[in-house]
Amino acid sequence: MKKVLPILTLLISVLTVDTVVAQEASPFEIRRLSFNMSGYSDISPVMTQEGIFFCSDRRLSAVTDRTSFDNRRLYNIYYVAQKEGDSDWGRPVPVKSDRTAQFNTGPLCIAPDGKTVYFTSEIETGVPSRSRKFRNHSGIFSAQLSGTQLVSIEAFKYNGTDYDMGQPSISDDGRFLYFASDMPGGFGGSDIWFCEWIDGDWSAPVNLGAEINSTATDNFPCIHSSGRLYFSSTRQGGAGGLDVYYSDMIDGDWTAPLRLQAPVNSSSDDFAFVAMPDLKKGYFASNRRRNDDIYEFTMTIVRKADCDMLEFNNYCYEFIEENAVKYDTIPFKYEWRFGDGHTAVGRIVEHCYEGPGRYLVQLDVTNLVTNEVKTDQKSQLLIIEAVEQPYISCPDYAETGEMLKFSADSTNLPGWDISQYYWSFDDETIGMGRNVMKTFTRPGTYNVQLIVSTKAGEGGMVREACVTRSITIRKKE
């Protein structure tokens, strides 16, 4: 858009900034939950409105320990409530069943009805299972949750005696049941599979395919309410051990899995990730303290409610000789000199400067009847400055999976000693630095924010400014 200068007057807009406390840079904050028991493993959290179900190999009581026939500790399901109005937790209570004494129960998921539970346990419970040499296999079972009891237990129809399946996760609408299994037809040690509820029964298992599964171990699926799939994997490129990945379903296809950032992922095993619908909070398990423990994460990604729209630097202007209308009966020639070596002829002309600077704009007028030339009929110093603001340089449009550069090199904040460039991409990811590289996995229009801040001054305060612009991502053809 050009700027109209009827009398060669330029208006400069200045960004108003606030002084705020410096922001935390990490995308996540985590804390180990207080109900973890030292020396035992606590895994696989499942969220409810009032608390968490989880699995643990802890003692059922101070005097009751549980081990398998080959002396392995057995996992059982527990429930712990969050204290009202508090961030702390109560005392976990066991969820018992007729399997509790001799077999594992869990990991688990809870169906949308709030009563039906799908959980992992051993398939064989008869005499063969009591032999130390017997290799039992895990399968999926359903049950009804009655208080802190699992009743009416039934085996899943696709359990097998020569493979394992477990770690179930059911979709919010109850239509899909995801699980991990090393059944035939997979790609690696274990894969993510699903069954669909059709006409009152579960369909045959379907492998999610090579886009999700790898030749390594892929397990602990969690289907989020948004349709995003979280899972853990030992595939190459991870931070170490099991890492948490996620993938989105777009137009019937899963996107390439992305690994969650630290400190959720670490050099240890990190798995069994679950998240609230808004993704701002959730839980996962990790053995970063030797035993498996459950951690809470909170998203610390900064999204400003009040962020200025990026004002694009525009150095194009329209120049008008207004007095020409007074002499419209006499032919004149109007020649403009723009102070940058360029000229133009006409009563109304347009000119684009290459950038900020000081330019002397002059107008020469020639009477075409007498050929009299009046030089510098008008003259004014034009001072062009870039808008004082952080600046986002990026394309307007791109495709999914395309590597994009976001640059703040054109930021213009005179007198600022900028110490941090913080990018918030509107897809639960951030970037740090003057220039960052970024890919988007799903199409849509994203509101990108760039927040710049100075070094802390007196009292630990910083100057901070925010601009935003949109980028539209189209699905790669």
C-alpha positions as CSV (number, residue, x, y, z in Angstrom):
1,M,0.0,0.0,0.0
2,K,1.4,3.4,-0.9
3,K,1.4,6.4,1.4
4,V,-0.2,9.6,0.1
5,L,1.9,12.7,0.7
6,P,-0.2,15.7,-0.6
7,I,2.1,18.2,1.1
8,L,5.1,16.0,1.6
9,T,4.3,15.2,5.3
10,L,5.3,11.8,6.7
11,L,3.8,10.4,9.9
12,I,6.0,7.9,11.9
13,S,4.2,5.5,14.3
14,V,6.1,4.4,17.4
15,L,5.5,1.1,19.2
16,T,4.4,1.4,22.8
17,V,6.2,-1.1,25.1
18,D,5.6,-2.3,28.6
19,T,8.0,-3.2,31.4
20,V,7.4,-6.7,32.7
21,V,9.1,-9.5,34.6
22,A,11.2,-11.8,32.4
23,Q,9.6,-15.0,31.1
24,E,10.6,-18.6,31.7
25,A,12.2,-20.0,28.5
26,S,11.4,-23.7,28.8
27,P,8.3,-25.1,27.0
28,F,7.6,-27.4,30.0
29,E,7.9,-27.4,33.7
30,I,7.8,-30.8,35.5
31,R,7.6,-32.0,39.1
32,R,7.7,-35.5,40.6
33,L,4.4,-36.2,42.3
34,S,4.3,-36.7,46.0
35,F,2.6,-40.1,46.0
36,N,5.4,-41.9,44.3
37,M,6.9,-44.5,46.6
38,S,10.7,-44.7,46.9
39,G,12.1,-48.1,45.8
40,Y,9.0,-49.0,43.8
41,S,7.8,-48.3,40.3
42,D,4.8,-46.1,39.6
43,I,3.7,-45.8,36.0
44,S,0.8,-45.2,33.5
45,P,-1.3,-42.4,34.9
46,V,-4.9,-42.1,33.8
47,M,-6.7,-38.9,34.5
48,T,-10.1,-38.4,36.0
49,Q,-11.9,-35.2,37.2
50,E,-11.0,-35.9,40.8
51,G,-7.6,-37.8,40.6
52,I,-5.5,-40.3,38.9
53,F,-5.5,-44.1,38.3
54,F,-2.0,-45.5,38.0
55,C,-0.1,-48.7,38.2
56,S,2.5,-49.6,40.8
57,D,4.5,-52.6,42.1
58,R,4.4,-51.3,45.6
59,R,3.2,-53.4,48.6
60,L,-0.5,-53.6,48.9
61,S,0.0,-53.0,52.6
62,A,2.8,-52.7,55.2
63,V,2.8,-56.5,55.5
64,T,1.6,-57.7,52.1
65,D,4.0,-57.9,49.2
66,R,3.0,-59.3,45.8
67,T,5.3,-61.3,43.6
68,S,4.8,-63.6,40.6
69,F,5.7,-67.3,40.6
70,D,9.1,-66.4,39.3
71,N,9.6,-63.7,42.1
72,R,8.9,-60.6,39.9
73,R,7.0,-57.8,41.6
74,L,3.4,-57.6,40.4
75,Y,1.8,-54.4,39.3
76,N,-1.6,-53.4,40.5
77,I,-4.0,-50.5,39.7
78,Y,-4.2,-47.7,42.3
79,Y,-6.3,-44.6,42.6
80,V,-5.2,-41.4,44.2
81,A,-7.4,-38.3,44.7
82,Q,-6.1,-34.7,44.5
83,K,-6.8,-32.7,47.6
84,E,-9.5,-30.2,47.1
85,G,-8.1,-26.7,46.5
86,D,-4.6,-28.0,46.8
87,S,-1.9,-29.2,44.4
88,D,-1.0,-32.1,46.7
89,W,-2.4,-35.6,46.7
90,G,-4.1,-38.0,49.1
91,R,-3.0,-41.6,49.9
92,P,-3.3,-44.1,47.0
93,V,-5.8,-46.9,47.5
94,P,-5.6,-50.2,45.5
95,V,-8.2,-51.2,43.0
96,K,-8.6,-54.9,43.6
97,S,-9.9,-57.8,41.5
98,D,-9.7,-61.6,41.6
99,R,-6.4,-61.2,39.8
100,T,-4.8,-59.0,42.4
101,A,-3.1,-61.7,44.4
102,Q,-1.2,-63.5,41.7
103,F,-1.2,-61.5,38.4
104,N,-0.5,-58.0,37.0
105,T,-3.3,-55.6,36.5
106,G,-2.5,-52.5,34.4
107,P,-1.8,-50.4,32.5
108,L,-5.4,-49.4,31.9
109,C,-7.8,-47.0,30.3
110,I,-11.3,-46.0,31.1
111,A,-14.1,-45.9,28.5
112,P,-16.3,-42.8,28.0
113,D,-19.0,-44.3,30.2
114,G,-16.7,-44.0,33.2
115,K,-17.3,-47.6,34.3
116,T,-15.8,-49.8,31.7
117,V,-12.1,-50.4,32.2
118,Y,-9.6,-52.0,29.7
119,F,-6.5,-53.2,31.3
120,T,-3.4,-55.4,30.8
121,S,-2.9,-58.7,32.5
122,E,-1.6,-62.2,31.9
123,I,-3.6,-64.5,29.7
124,E,-2.9,-67.9,31.4
125,T,-4.2,-68.1,35.0
126,G,-4.4,-71.9,35.4
127,V,-1.9,-74.5,36.5
128,P,0.7,-73.8,33.7
129,S,1.1,-70.2,34.9
130,R,2.4,-71.4,38.2
131,S,5.5,-72.9,36.6
132,R,8.7,-70.8,36.8
133,K,9.6,-72.1,33.3
134,F,6.3,-71.1,31.8
135,R,6.4,-68.0,29.5
136,N,3.1,-66.3,30.1
137,H,1.8,-63.6,27.7
138,S,0.0,-60.4,28.4
139,G,-3.4,-59.6,26.9
140,I,-6.2,-57.0,27.2
141,F,-9.1,-57.5,29.5
142,S,-12.3,-55.5,30.2
143,A,-14.0,-55.1,33.5
144,Q,-16.5,-52.9,35.3
145,L,-15.3,-50.5,37.9
146,S,-17.3,-50.7,41.1
147,G,-15.9,-48.3,43.7
148,T,-12.3,-49.7,44.1
149,Q,-13.1,-53.1,42.6
150,L,-12.8,-54.5,39.1
151,V,-15.7,-56.9,38.5
152,S,-17.1,-58.9,35.5
153,I,-13.7,-59.4,33.9
154,E,-13.6,-60.6,30.3
155,A,-10.7,-61.4,28.0
156,F,-10.3,-59.4,24.8
157,K,-11.1,-61.6,21.8
158,Y,-7.8,-60.9,20.1
159,N,-5.5,-62.0,22.9
160,G,-2.9,-64.6,21.8
161,T,-0.8,-67.3,23.4
162,D,2.3,-66.5,21.3
163,Y,2.4,-62.7,21.5
164,D,1.8,-59.8,24.0
165,M,-0.7,-57.0,23.7
166,G,-1.6,-54.4,26.3
167,Q,-1.3,-50.7,27.3
168,P,-4.8,-49.9,26.0
169,S,-6.0,-46.4,25.2
170,I,-9.6,-45.6,24.1
171,S,-10.8,-42.6,22.1
172,D,-13.1,-40.1,23.6
173,D,-16.0,-41.4,21.6
174,G,-15.3,-45.0,22.4
175,R,-14.9,-45.9,18.8
176,F,-11.2,-46.8,18.7
177,L,-9.1,-48.8,21.1
178,Y,-5.3,-48.4,20.6
179,F,-2.8,-50.7,22.1
180,A,0.8,-52.0,21.8
181,S,1.6,-55.5,20.6
182,D,4.3,-57.7,19.1
183,M,1.8,-59.8,17.2
184,P,2.7,-60.9,13.7
185,G,2.5,-58.3,11.0
186,G,4.4,-55.6,12.8
187,F,7.6,-53.6,12.0
188,G,9.7,-54.0,15.2
189,G,9.8,-55.2,18.8
190,S,6.3,-53.9,19.4
191,D,4.0,-51.7,17.4
192,I,0.9,-49.5,17.9
193,W,-2.3,-51.1,16.7
194,F,-6.0,-50.3,16.9
195,C,-9.4,-51.9,16.8
196,E,-12.6,-50.2,15.8
197,W,-16.0,-50.7,17.5
198,I,-18.3,-51.7,14.6
199,D,-21.9,-53.0,15.1
200,G,-21.4,-53.9,18.7
201,D,-18.0,-55.6,18.4
202,W,-14.3,-54.8,18.1
203,S,-12.9,-55.2,14.6
204,A,-9.7,-57.1,13.8
205,P,-6.5,-55.3,14.9
206,V,-5.0,-52.9,12.4
207,N,-1.4,-51.8,12.5
208,L,-0.9,-48.0,12.3
209,G,1.7,-48.5,9.6
210,A,5.3,-47.4,9.0
211,E,4.5,-43.7,9.4
212,I,4.0,-44.4,13.2
213,N,5.8,-47.6,13.9
214,S,9.5,-48.3,13.5
215,T,11.8,-51.2,13.6
216,A,12.4,-50.4,17.3
217,T,10.0,-50.6,20.2
218,D,6.8,-48.5,19.9
219,N,4.4,-48.7,22.8
220,F,2.3,-46.8,25.5
221,P,-0.1,-45.2,23.0
222,C,-2.4,-42.5,24.3
223,I,-5.1,-41.1,22.0
224,H,-5.8,-37.5,23.0
225,S,-9.2,-35.9,22.9
226,S,-8.0,-33.8,19.9
227,G,-7.2,-36.9,17.9
228,R,-3.5,-36.5,18.4
229,L,-1.7,-39.8,19.2
230,Y,1.1,-39.8,21.8
231,F,3.3,-42.9,22.2
232,S,6.8,-43.9,23.3
233,S,9.6,-45.3,21.2
234,T,13.2,-46.4,21.3
235,R,13.7,-45.4,17.6
236,Q,16.8,-43.7,16.4
237,G,17.1,-40.0,16.9
238,G,15.8,-40.0,20.5
239,A,17.3,-38.5,23.6
240,G,17.9,-42.0,25.1
241,G,15.8,-45.0,26.1
242,L,12.1,-44.5,25.5
243,D,11.1,-41.1,24.3
244,V,7.6,-39.6,23.9
245,Y,6.5,-38.7,20.4
246,Y,3.2,-37.4,18.9
247,S,1.5,-37.5,15.6
248,D,-1.7,-35.9,14.1
249,M,-4.2,-37.4,11.8
250,I,-4.7,-35.2,8.7
251,D,-7.0,-36.1,5.9
252,G,-6.8,-39.8,6.9
253,D,-3.0,-39.9,7.2
254,W,-0.7,-39.8,10.3
255,T,1.9,-37.1,10.2
256,A,5.6,-37.9,10.8
257,P,6.0,-38.3,14.6
258,L,7.7,-35.5,16.4
259,R,9.6,-35.9,19.7
260,L,8.5,-33.8,22.7
261,Q,11.1,-31.4,24.0
262,A,13.0,-31.6,27.3
263,P,12.4,-31.9,30.2
264,V,9.6,-34.3,29.4
265,N,12.1,-36.4,27.4
266,S,15.5,-37.2,28.9
267,S,18.3,-39.6,28.5
268,S,16.2,-42.1,30.6
269,D,13.0,-43.9,29.7
270,D,10.1,-41.5,29.4
271,F,6.7,-42.9,28.6
272,A,3.0,-43.2,29.3
273,F,2.3,-39.6,28.4
274,V,-1.3,-38.2,29.0
275,A,-2.5,-34.6,28.7
276,M,-5.6,-32.5,29.5
277,P,-7.8,-31.5,26.6
278,D,-6.1,-28.0,26.4
279,L,-2.6,-29.6,26.5
280,K,-1.6,-27.2,29.3
281,K,-1.1,-29.9,31.9
282,G,-0.7,-33.7,32.1
283,Y,1.4,-36.6,33.4
284,F,4.0,-39.1,32.3
285,A,6.3,-41.7,33.8
286,S,10.1,-41.7,33.8
287,N,12.9,-43.7,35.4
288,R,15.3,-40.7,35.6
289,R,15.5,-41.3,39.3
290,R,16.3,-45.0,38.9
291,N,12.8,-46.3,39.6
292,D,9.8,-45.4,37.5
293,D,8.0,-42.4,38.9
294,I,5.0,-40.3,37.8
295,Y,5.7,-36.7,36.9
296,E,3.3,-33.8,36.3
297,F,4.0,-31.4,33.4
298,T,2.7,-27.9,32.9
299,M,3.1,-26.1,29.6
300,T,5.0,-22.8,30.0
301,I,4.7,-21.7,26.4
302,V,4.0,-17.9,26.5
303,R,1.1,-16.7,24.4
304,K,0.4,-13.0,24.8
305,A,-3.2,-11.9,24.9
306,D,-2.2,-8.3,23.9
307,C,0.3,-8.5,21.0
308,D,0.6,-5.8,18.3
309,M,0.0,-6.8,14.7
310,L,3.2,-6.6,12.7
311,E,3.3,-3.4,10.7
312,F,5.1,-4.1,7.5
313,N,7.7,-1.6,6.5
314,N,6.5,0.2,3.4
315,Y,8.7,2.7,1.7
316,C,6.3,3.5,-1.2
317,Y,4.7,7.0,-1.4
318,E,2.4,9.0,-3.7
319,F,3.4,12.6,-4.4
320,I,0.8,15.2,-5.5
321,E,1.2,18.7,-6.7
322,E,-2.0,20.2,-5.3
323,N,-1.5,23.7,-6.8
324,A,-1.8,22.3,-10.3
325,V,-5.6,22.5,-10.2
326,K,-5.3,26.3,-9.9
327,Y,-3.6,26.5,-13.3
328,D,-5.4,23.8,-15.2
329,T,-5.8,26.2,-18.2
330,I,-2.1,26.4,-18.7
331,P,-0.1,23.3,-19.6
332,F,2.8,22.5,-17.2
333,K,5.3,19.7,-16.8
334,Y,6.0,18.5,-13.3
335,E,9.3,16.7,-12.7
336,W,10.0,15.2,-9.3
337,R,13.5,14.4,-8.0
338,F,13.3,12.0,-5.1
339,G,16.7,12.4,-3.6
340,D,17.8,8.9,-4.3
341,G,18.8,9.4,-8.0
342,H,15.4,8.6,-9.4
343,T,13.0,11.0,-11.1
344,A,9.4,10.9,-12.3
345,V,7.1,13.2,-14.4
346,G,3.5,14.0,-13.6
347,R,1.2,15.9,-11.3
348,I,0.6,12.7,-9.3
349,V,3.5,10.2,-9.1
350,E,4.4,7.2,-7.1
351,H,7.9,6.2,-5.9
352,C,9.3,3.4,-3.7
353,Y,12.5,3.9,-1.8
354,E,14.8,1.0,-1.1
355,G,14.8,1.6,2.6
356,P,15.0,4.1,5.5
357,G,17.0,7.3,5.0
358,R,17.0,11.1,4.6
359,Y,15.8,12.1,1.1
360,L,15.5,15.7,-0.3
361,V,12.3,15.6,-2.5
362,Q,12.3,18.5,-5.1
363,L,9.7,19.5,-7.7
364,D,10.7,21.3,-11.0
365,V,7.8,22.9,-12.9
366,T,8.1,23.8,-16.6
367,N,5.6,26.1,-18.4
368,L,5.0,24.3,-21.7
369,V,3.8,27.6,-23.4
370,T,6.8,29.8,-22.4
371,N,9.3,26.9,-21.7
372,E,10.1,28.7,-18.5
373,V,11.5,26.3,-15.9
374,K,11.1,26.9,-12.2
375,T,13.5,24.6,-10.3
376,D,12.8,23.6,-6.7
377,Q,9.3,24.9,-6.9
378,K,8.8,22.7,-3.9
379,S,11.4,21.1,-1.7
380,Q,11.2,19.1,1.5
381,L,13.4,16.8,3.4
382,L,11.7,13.4,3.7
383,I,12.9,11.3,6.6
384,I,12.0,7.7,6.3
385,E,12.4,5.4,9.3
386,A,11.5,1.8,9.8
387,V,8.7,1.1,12.3
388,E,10.0,0.7,15.8
389,Q,8.9,-2.9,16.5
390,P,10.1,-6.4,16.7
391,Y,10.0,-7.8,13.1
392,I,8.9,-11.2,11.8
393,S,10.3,-12.2,8.4
394,C,8.7,-15.4,7.1
395,P,6.6,-16.5,4.1
396,D,2.9,-15.9,4.0
397,Y,2.2,-19.4,2.7
398,A,4.0,-22.7,3.0
399,E,3.3,-26.5,2.9
400,T,3.2,-29.1,5.7
401,G,6.6,-30.5,6.4
402,E,8.5,-27.7,4.7
403,M,11.5,-26.3,6.6
404,L,10.8,-22.6,7.2
405,K,13.1,-19.8,8.4
406,F,11.7,-17.3,10.9
407,S,13.9,-14.3,11.2
408,A,14.0,-11.3,13.5
409,D,16.9,-9.6,11.7
410,S,14.8,-6.6,10.7
411,T,13.8,-5.8,14.3
412,N,14.0,-2.1,14.9
413,L,14.1,-1.1,18.5
414,P,16.7,1.7,19.0
415,G,18.3,1.7,22.4
416,W,17.2,-1.8,23.3
417,D,19.8,-4.2,24.6
418,I,17.9,-7.3,23.4
419,S,18.8,-10.5,25.3
420,Q,16.1,-12.9,24.1
421,Y,14.0,-13.6,21.1
422,Y,11.1,-15.9,22.0
423,W,8.9,-17.4,19.2
424,S,5.5,-18.9,20.0
425,F,4.1,-20.7,17.0
426,D,0.5,-21.4,18.0
427,D,1.0,-25.2,17.8
428,E,2.4,-26.0,21.2
429,T,6.0,-25.3,20.1
430,I,8.4,-22.5,20.7
431,G,11.7,-21.3,19.4
432,M,14.5,-19.3,20.9
433,G,17.0,-17.1,19.0
434,R,17.1,-14.3,16.4
435,N,16.6,-16.8,13.7
436,V,14.8,-20.2,14.0
437,M,13.9,-23.0,11.7
438,K,10.5,-24.6,11.9
439,T,8.1,-27.1,10.2
440,F,4.4,-27.3,10.6
441,T,2.9,-30.8,10.5
442,R,-0.8,-29.9,9.8
443,P,-2.5,-27.4,7.6
444,G,-4.1,-24.3,9.0
445,T,-3.6,-20.7,9.7
446,Y,-1.2,-20.1,12.6
447,N,-0.8,-16.9,14.6
448,V,3.0,-16.5,15.2
449,Q,4.2,-14.3,18.0
450,L,7.6,-12.9,18.5
451,I,8.4,-11.6,21.9
452,V,11.7,-9.7,22.5
453,S,13.1,-8.7,25.8
454,T,16.1,-6.9,27.2
455,K,18.5,-7.9,29.9
456,A,17.2,-7.4,33.4
457,G,17.6,-3.9,34.7
458,E,17.1,-2.4,38.1
459,G,14.9,-4.6,40.2
460,G,15.1,-7.5,37.8
461,M,12.7,-5.9,35.4
462,V,13.0,-6.1,31.6
463,R,11.5,-4.2,28.6
464,E,9.4,-6.4,26.5
465,A,7.6,-6.0,23.2
466,C,5.4,-8.4,21.1
467,V,4.3,-8.6,17.5
468,T,2.3,-11.1,15.7
469,R,1.6,-12.2,12.1
470,S,-0.2,-15.1,10.5
471,I,1.1,-17.8,8.2
472,T,-1.1,-20.2,6.3
473,I,0.1,-23.8,5.9
474,R,-1.3,-25.9,3.1
475,K,-1.2,-29.7,2.9
476,K,1.7,-30.9,0.8
477,E,0.5,-32.3,-2.5
